Amino acid sequence: MSKEREEFNNVMSRINEMLETMKFGSVTLIVQDGKVIQIEKKEKVRLK
């Protein structure tokens, strides 16, 4: 597997983990030179 493909799979895996544990919020990707360099997760808690 190429290095680029491996990095892509790693990013997608981390995004998937974040989405599975989040009920409300957002995931932001920071991209530099066409590559994801940072992933930010902002989670909101809704009070009833």
C-alpha positions, 0 to 999 in steps of 0.5 A, a space after each residue: 500500500 502506498 504511503 499516501 493511501 495509508 495516510 488517507 486510511 489513517 485520517 478516515 479511521 480517526 474521523 470515523 472514531 470521532 463520529 461514532 462517539 459524538 451525538 451533536 457537534 462538528 468535525 473540522 479538517 485543517 488542510 495544508 498543501 493538499 494534506 490533512 494536518 489537523 482534525 478538530 472535534 467540537 462536541 455539544 451537549 444538549 440539556 433537556 
